[in-house]
Every structure is written in structure tokens, then in C-alpha cells.
Amino acid sequence: MAGNSFGTLFVVTTFGESHGPALGCVVDGCPAGVSLEAEHIRAALRRRRPGAGIAGTTRAEPDEPEILSGVFEGTTLGSPIAIIVRNTSHRTADYDALKDRYRPGHADWTWEAKYGFRDHRGGGRSSGRETLCRVAAGAVATRLLDRYGVVIRAWSSAIAGITAAGPDDPAFSFDEIEGNTLRVPSRRDAEKIGEKLKALRDLGDSAGGTVSCMVTGVPPGIGEPVFGKLDARLASAMLSIGAAKGVEFGAGFAAAASAGSDHNDSLLPTAERLSDLVPAARYATNRAGGVLGGIATGMALTFTVAFKPVPSISRAQNTIDRSGASCAIAVEGRHDLCVAPRAVPVVEAMTALVLADLILLSRSDRLS
């Protein structure tokens, strides 16, 4: 099975299944000398952990990380960093009835079409639980990015068709994001969305949503301008998250309806210089989302990721079984009502992995 590794210099490989004994990751390429304790990883996993709020699953996992290698006395050694998290609360019997039936919206049938066999327990490798590996690795990347002053902040920007206040709205507050279980940046909008989710839950249904992200401190010049574009690498990272279905940067799809004179970000003069040949610059607006030609402009990096509704719902749906016969299915067990709130730390983690890799790559851009 290919496709379990991500990155060029800062390389992450994840492993494990939802109902297996453990999941984990190996981070290879992290430079020596980075401060890293188990608590840094534990704090990141705590934000992704199930069991909180109306939108989350009731599966109660402690998600306690163990660092097996690559760290000595709180500092990275430069060798591979192996992290493992053991499963303790998986209820495999909840999935016995699904062994021979394919769940709509899941990878059940496509997995069997590819491999001829699948782990039906909670989705196996295609489960959303795999994202804890990414969050653990992202915690390592974040410790590296701290040295460069890079700050990554994501939030639930829309849930169940209700759009929350954006950064330009006075109701928006970064402090509020962690102040409610939906990770909505406005208490007013969180309450409104909560009521909508309760109604969907009573119907046995689920909701989709979007997660927006803002990154500050990204140095201008980060990104490889052909196949390794900053936005292309980020888009690939975001769409590798199981429920993600779309991503847009800056003005996003609204740019398609704009005139060039409206969309272009004008450059403004500054007294500073990047080098003898290159002046420093700032932009009057940031419709490009901090990326031009696949290279960071130095402005805030902004993008939004769309997540589909959770496919595991208790409402009856039509499907087929392994014999090919039509049948009905209602998925019971413990599932999220909307993935957006718990996807917030996953989006941040994947962003950190991309930026850590590209910053390390940028150190070989030129000799002086």
C-alpha cells in the first residue's frame, strides 16, 4: 500500500487503523536541536480528541502519545522521531453488521475494489481517526516553525449552512475559537449553529462545514514555483484529509467572477529592502491569500477547506451488499455529527507540515 508518507525533506509516515492496537507516525528530517516534549504532542492531540460537544463522537480515547525515538532530554536528535498512540476505547462489535454491506459516502466499496479486502472495523485505515497521526506530526512541525515566528490559526467558518463571522467582522474573536466546542469565532454564531445541529441530530442526520485558516509570519519567497507551489502543496495536504472536498485561497472562487482591476493586490513602497537587488514590498489588499506564482508574498496566508457531511448517519439509506443485492442500511455507533470542529487542529497540523518542509527546502534556494 503506497501513499502513507508526506513531504520532501520533512517527511512524515503514518500508520495504524481505527480499531487496531495503535496508530502513530514517524517524522524523518526534523533538524536536531528543536525543543520537543511529550506534552507538546499531548496538547495538540487533546484538541483533536473525541468526546466533546454536540458535534463530536462519544468515543472516549485518552490519546496519550509515547515518543519512542528521536528525542533526548527534551530536544530532537536529528534522527527519526517515532510517536505511537494506543487505542483503548474501540467497540468493534458496533461494526459487525456492516461487514457485508457498503456504507454510502464511505470508502467501503472503493477500498474493496482496489484491494479485494478491507478492515470494516470503523473504516480501518480510511477512518477519521487516522488524523491523530497527522496532528502528532504537526506538533513536531509547529515546534520547528516557532523558531521562524510562524503562527497558524484555524477555525470553523461555516457549519450546517450557517456562515460564522469572518476576520473583518467585529464579532470575530480568535479567543472565542477555543471558547466553544464548535470552534466558531463568535459566541452568537456558535449558539445559532448549535441549535441547527440539534435539529439534524434529532433527524438522524449530519452536517458539513468549512474550516478557514490564517497563517502569519511566513517569510516571503517560501514555495517552489512549478510543481511545488505553496498553494498547490497546501491544497494537496488539505485534500488528503478524509472528508475534505474543496479548498480555496484568498478570494477563492469569487475571483472567477472578478475583473483583474478589482482582484489584483497593489504593491506599496517601503523603506526596507530584502537585498541589494530586491526592495521590500507590502500589498494594499490580500485577495491572493498570501501566495503569488506559488510563492509566499509575506502577507497572511489565508485559505478555506470544505468538508462534506459525516456519512455515518442513523437515517435509513439505500445500498448494496457483497452479493450485489439491494438493501437498506442505518449506521449506528459513535460518530461525529460534523467534522469541522475536530478538523480545525488537523488543518493546522497539515499546514505546519507543509510549511516546515518548504522552509527547509528554501534554505537551498541560492548560495547567498
C-alpha positions as CSV (number, residue, x, y, z in Angstrom):
1,M,0.0,0.0,0.0
2,A,1.6,3.3,-1.2
3,G,0.8,6.8,-0.2
4,N,1.4,6.8,3.5
5,S,4.3,9.3,3.5
6,F,4.2,13.1,3.0
7,G,6.9,15.6,2.5
8,T,10.3,16.0,0.8
9,L,12.8,16.9,3.5
10,F,10.5,17.0,6.5
11,V,8.9,13.6,5.8
12,V,6.0,12.1,7.8
13,T,4.8,8.5,7.5
14,T,1.6,7.5,9.4
15,F,0.4,4.0,10.3
16,G,-2.4,2.2,12.1
17,E,-6.1,1.5,11.8
18,S,-9.1,2.9,13.7
19,H,-9.7,-0.4,15.6
20,G,-6.2,-1.7,15.6
21,P,-4.0,-1.8,18.7
22,A,-2.4,1.6,18.0
23,L,-1.8,4.4,15.5
24,G,1.3,6.6,15.0
25,C,3.8,8.4,12.9
26,V,7.4,8.6,12.0
27,V,8.9,12.1,11.4
28,D,12.1,11.9,9.4
29,G,14.1,15.0,8.6
30,C,13.4,17.2,11.6
31,P,16.6,19.0,12.4
32,A,18.4,18.4,15.6
33,G,18.1,20.9,18.4
34,V,14.3,21.5,18.3
35,S,12.7,21.6,21.8
36,L,10.1,18.8,22.0
37,E,8.4,17.2,24.9
38,A,5.6,14.7,25.0
39,E,3.3,17.5,26.4
40,H,3.6,19.4,23.2
41,I,2.1,16.4,21.3
42,R,-0.4,15.7,24.1
43,A,-1.7,19.2,24.0
44,A,-2.2,19.0,20.2
45,L,-3.9,15.6,20.4
46,R,-6.2,16.9,23.2
47,R,-7.7,19.5,20.8
48,R,-8.5,16.7,18.2
49,R,-9.6,14.1,20.8
50,P,-13.2,12.8,20.5
51,G,-15.9,13.2,23.1
52,A,-16.5,17.0,23.4
53,G,-19.6,19.0,22.3
54,I,-22.7,18.3,20.3
55,A,-20.8,17.8,17.0
56,G,-18.3,15.2,18.3
57,T,-18.4,11.4,18.7
58,T,-18.8,10.0,22.2
59,R,-15.8,7.6,21.6
60,A,-13.7,8.4,24.7
61,E,-10.0,7.9,23.9
62,P,-7.2,9.4,26.1
63,D,-4.9,9.7,23.1
64,E,-1.8,9.5,25.2
65,P,1.3,9.8,23.0
66,E,4.5,7.9,23.5
67,I,7.7,9.2,21.9
68,L,9.8,6.1,21.0
69,S,12.8,7.6,19.4
70,G,14.5,10.8,18.1
71,V,14.2,12.9,21.2
72,F,16.6,13.0,24.2
73,E,16.2,15.2,27.2
74,G,13.5,17.3,25.5
75,T,15.5,18.0,22.3
76,T,15.3,16.4,18.9
77,L,18.4,14.4,17.9
78,G,18.0,14.8,14.1
79,S,17.1,11.1,13.8
80,P,13.6,9.7,13.0
81,I,11.0,10.7,15.6
82,A,8.6,7.8,16.2
83,I,5.3,8.5,18.1
84,I,2.7,6.0,19.0
85,V,-0.9,6.4,20.4
86,R,-2.7,3.3,21.6
87,N,-6.4,2.6,21.0
88,T,-8.3,1.9,24.2
89,S,-12.0,2.5,23.5
90,H,-12.8,0.8,20.2
91,R,-16.0,-1.2,20.1
92,T,-15.5,-3.5,17.1
93,A,-18.9,-5.2,17.6
94,D,-20.6,-1.9,16.6
95,Y,-19.4,-2.7,13.0
96,D,-20.3,-6.4,12.7
97,A,-23.5,-5.7,10.8
98,L,-21.5,-3.6,8.3
99,K,-19.1,-6.3,7.3
100,D,-21.0,-7.4,4.2
101,R,-22.7,-4.1,3.4
102,Y,-21.3,-0.9,1.9
103,R,-21.9,2.4,3.7
104,P,-23.0,5.2,1.4
105,G,-20.4,8.1,1.4
106,H,-17.7,5.9,2.8
107,A,-14.7,4.2,1.2
108,D,-16.0,0.7,1.8
109,W,-16.7,-0.3,-1.8
110,T,-13.8,1.6,-3.3
111,W,-11.4,0.1,-0.8
112,E,-12.5,-3.4,-1.8
113,A,-12.5,-2.5,-5.5
114,K,-8.8,-1.6,-5.1
115,Y,-7.5,-4.2,-2.6
116,G,-10.1,-7.0,-2.7
117,F,-10.4,-6.9,1.1
118,R,-10.9,-4.3,3.8
119,D,-10.9,-3.7,7.5
120,H,-14.6,-3.0,8.2
121,R,-14.0,-2.0,11.9
122,G,-14.6,1.7,12.0
123,G,-13.3,2.2,8.5
124,G,-9.8,0.8,9.2
125,R,-7.1,2.9,7.6
126,S,-9.6,5.3,6.0
127,S,-11.1,6.3,9.3
128,G,-11.0,9.8,10.5
129,R,-9.1,8.5,13.5
130,E,-6.0,8.4,11.2
131,T,-5.8,12.1,11.6
132,L,-4.4,11.9,15.1
133,C,-1.2,10.7,13.4
134,R,-1.1,14.0,11.4
135,V,-1.8,16.1,14.5
136,A,1.1,14.4,16.4
137,A,3.4,15.0,13.5
138,G,2.1,18.5,13.1
139,A,3.0,19.2,16.7
140,V,6.6,18.5,15.9
141,A,6.5,20.7,12.8
142,T,5.0,23.5,14.9
143,R,7.9,23.4,17.3
144,L,10.2,23.9,14.3
145,L,8.0,26.8,12.9
146,D,8.1,28.5,16.3
147,R,11.7,29.4,15.6
148,Y,10.7,31.3,12.5
149,G,7.8,33.1,14.1
150,V,5.2,31.4,12.1
151,V,1.7,31.3,13.7
152,I,-1.1,29.1,12.4
153,R,-4.7,29.6,13.5
154,A,-7.8,27.8,12.1
155,W,-11.5,27.9,12.9
156,S,-14.9,26.6,11.9
157,S,-16.1,29.3,9.5
158,A,-19.4,27.6,8.5
159,I,-21.4,24.7,9.7
160,A,-24.7,23.3,8.5
161,G,-25.1,26.1,6.0
162,I,-24.6,28.9,8.6
163,T,-21.6,31.1,7.9
164,A,-19.8,32.5,11.0
165,A,-18.3,35.9,11.4
166,G,-15.1,36.4,9.4
167,P,-11.9,38.3,10.5
168,D,-13.3,41.6,9.2
169,D,-16.5,41.3,11.4
170,P,-16.4,42.9,14.8
171,A,-18.0,39.8,16.2
172,F,-15.0,37.7,15.2
173,S,-12.6,36.7,18.0
174,F,-9.6,34.4,17.9
175,D,-10.0,33.9,21.7
176,E,-13.5,32.6,21.2
177,I,-12.4,29.8,18.9
178,E,-11.3,27.6,21.8
179,G,-14.1,29.0,24.0
180,N,-16.8,26.8,22.4
181,T,-16.8,23.2,21.3
182,L,-17.7,24.1,17.7
183,R,-14.6,26.3,17.4
184,V,-16.7,29.1,15.9
185,P,-15.1,32.5,16.3
186,S,-18.3,34.1,17.5
187,R,-20.4,33.1,20.5
188,R,-23.5,34.4,18.8
189,D,-22.9,32.2,15.8
190,A,-21.9,29.2,17.9
191,E,-25.3,29.2,19.6
192,K,-27.2,29.5,16.3
193,I,-25.2,26.6,14.8
194,G,-25.7,24.5,17.9
195,E,-29.4,24.7,17.5
196,K,-29.2,23.7,13.9
197,L,-27.1,20.7,14.8
198,K,-29.5,19.6,17.4
199,A,-32.3,19.6,14.9
200,L,-30.2,17.5,12.5
201,R,-29.2,15.1,15.2
202,D,-32.9,14.5,16.1
203,L,-33.5,13.7,12.4
204,G,-30.6,11.1,12.5
205,D,-28.7,13.3,10.0
206,S,-25.3,15.1,9.9
207,A,-23.8,18.4,8.6
208,G,-21.0,19.6,6.5
209,G,-18.9,22.7,7.2
210,T,-15.8,24.7,6.3
211,V,-12.6,25.4,8.2
212,S,-10.7,28.6,7.5
213,C,-7.0,29.1,8.3
214,M,-4.8,32.2,8.6
215,V,-1.0,31.9,8.9
216,T,1.2,34.9,9.8
217,G,4.9,35.1,9.8
218,V,5.5,33.2,6.6
219,P,8.7,34.7,5.1
220,P,8.3,36.0,1.5
221,G,9.8,33.6,-1.0
222,I,8.6,30.3,0.5
223,G,7.3,27.8,-2.1
224,E,8.7,26.0,-5.1
225,P,7.2,27.8,-8.2
226,V,6.4,24.9,-10.6
227,F,5.1,21.6,-9.2
228,G,5.9,22.5,-5.5
229,K,3.9,25.7,-5.3
230,L,3.0,26.7,-1.8
231,D,-0.7,26.8,-2.5
232,A,-0.5,23.5,-4.5
233,R,1.3,21.8,-1.7
234,L,-1.3,23.1,0.8
235,A,-4.2,22.0,-1.4
236,S,-2.8,18.5,-1.7
237,A,-2.3,18.4,2.1
238,M,-5.9,19.6,2.8
239,L,-7.5,17.3,0.3
240,S,-5.6,14.3,1.8
241,I,-7.8,14.8,4.9
242,G,-10.6,12.2,4.6
243,A,-13.7,14.3,4.5
244,A,-12.2,17.3,2.6
245,K,-13.9,18.1,-0.7
246,G,-12.5,21.5,-1.7
247,V,-10.1,24.3,-0.9
248,E,-9.8,28.0,-1.9
249,F,-7.1,30.6,-1.3
250,G,-7.7,34.3,-0.6
251,A,-10.7,35.5,-2.6
252,G,-11.0,31.9,-3.8
253,F,-13.8,31.0,-6.3
254,A,-15.1,34.6,-6.1
255,A,-12.0,35.5,-8.2
256,A,-13.6,33.8,-11.2
257,A,-16.3,36.5,-11.2
258,S,-13.9,39.4,-10.7
259,A,-12.2,41.8,-13.0
260,G,-8.4,42.0,-12.9
261,S,-8.5,45.6,-11.7
262,D,-10.7,44.5,-8.8
263,H,-8.8,41.4,-7.9
264,N,-5.1,42.4,-8.2
265,D,-3.3,43.4,-5.0
266,S,-1.5,46.7,-5.5
267,L,2.1,46.8,-4.2
268,L,3.1,49.7,-1.9
269,P,6.6,51.1,-1.4
270,T,8.5,50.6,1.8
271,A,11.9,52.0,3.0
272,E,13.2,48.5,3.6
273,R,15.0,46.1,1.2
274,L,15.2,42.3,1.0
275,S,18.6,42.6,-0.7
276,D,20.7,45.0,-2.7
277,L,18.7,44.0,-5.8
278,V,15.2,43.4,-4.4
279,P,13.2,46.0,-2.5
280,A,10.8,45.0,0.3
281,A,7.2,45.4,-0.6
282,R,3.8,45.2,1.0
283,Y,0.3,44.9,-0.5
284,A,-2.7,47.1,-0.2
285,T,-5.0,44.1,-0.1
286,N,-4.6,40.4,0.2
287,R,-7.1,38.8,-2.3
288,A,-4.3,36.4,-3.4
289,G,-4.3,34.9,0.1
290,G,-0.6,35.4,0.6
291,V,0.6,33.4,-2.5
292,L,1.6,34.6,-6.0
293,G,3.1,32.3,-8.5
294,G,3.2,29.6,-5.9
295,I,5.5,31.7,-3.7
296,A,4.7,33.4,-0.4
297,T,4.2,37.2,-0.6
298,G,4.8,37.8,3.1
299,M,1.2,38.7,3.6
300,A,-1.0,36.5,5.8
301,L,-1.6,33.1,4.2
302,T,-5.4,32.6,4.1
303,F,-7.4,29.6,2.8
304,T,-10.6,27.7,3.5
305,V,-11.3,24.0,3.3
306,A,-14.7,22.5,2.6
307,F,-15.7,19.3,4.5
308,K,-18.6,17.1,3.5
309,P,-21.4,16.0,5.9
310,V,-20.4,13.0,8.0
311,P,-21.6,9.9,6.0
312,S,-22.3,7.8,9.1
313,I,-26.0,8.6,9.9
314,S,-28.7,6.7,11.6
315,R,-31.3,7.5,8.9
316,A,-32.0,4.6,6.6
317,Q,-30.2,4.7,3.3
318,N,-30.1,2.5,0.2
319,T,-27.0,0.5,-0.6
320,I,-25.9,-3.0,-1.8
321,D,-24.3,-5.9,0.0
322,R,-21.3,-8.0,-1.1
323,S,-23.6,-10.2,-3.2
324,G,-24.6,-7.1,-5.2
325,A,-28.2,-7.2,-3.9
326,S,-30.0,-4.0,-2.9
327,C,-30.5,-3.5,0.8
328,A,-31.1,-0.7,3.4
329,I,-28.6,0.4,6.0
330,A,-28.7,2.7,9.1
331,V,-25.3,3.3,10.7
332,E,-25.4,3.0,14.5
333,G,-22.5,3.5,16.9
334,R,-20.5,6.6,17.9
335,H,-19.9,9.1,15.1
336,D,-19.3,12.9,14.7
337,L,-22.3,15.0,13.7
338,C,-20.0,17.4,11.9
339,V,-16.2,17.0,11.4
340,A,-15.4,20.7,11.0
341,P,-14.7,21.4,14.8
342,R,-12.3,18.5,15.1
343,A,-10.8,19.2,11.7
344,V,-9.5,22.6,12.9
345,P,-6.4,21.1,14.6
346,V,-5.9,18.7,11.6
347,V,-5.9,21.6,9.1
348,E,-3.4,23.4,11.4
349,A,-1.2,20.3,11.5
350,M,-1.2,19.7,7.8
351,T,-0.4,23.4,7.3
352,A,2.6,23.1,9.7
353,L,3.9,20.0,7.9
354,V,3.8,21.8,4.5
355,L,5.5,25.0,5.8
356,A,8.2,23.1,7.8
357,D,9.1,21.2,4.6
358,L,9.1,24.2,2.4
359,I,11.1,26.4,4.8
360,L,13.7,23.7,5.0
361,L,13.7,23.4,1.2
362,S,14.1,27.2,0.9
363,R,17.5,27.1,2.6
364,S,18.9,25.6,-0.6
365,D,17.3,28.3,-2.9
366,R,20.5,30.2,-3.5
367,L,24.1,30.5,-2.4
368,S,23.9,34.0,-0.9
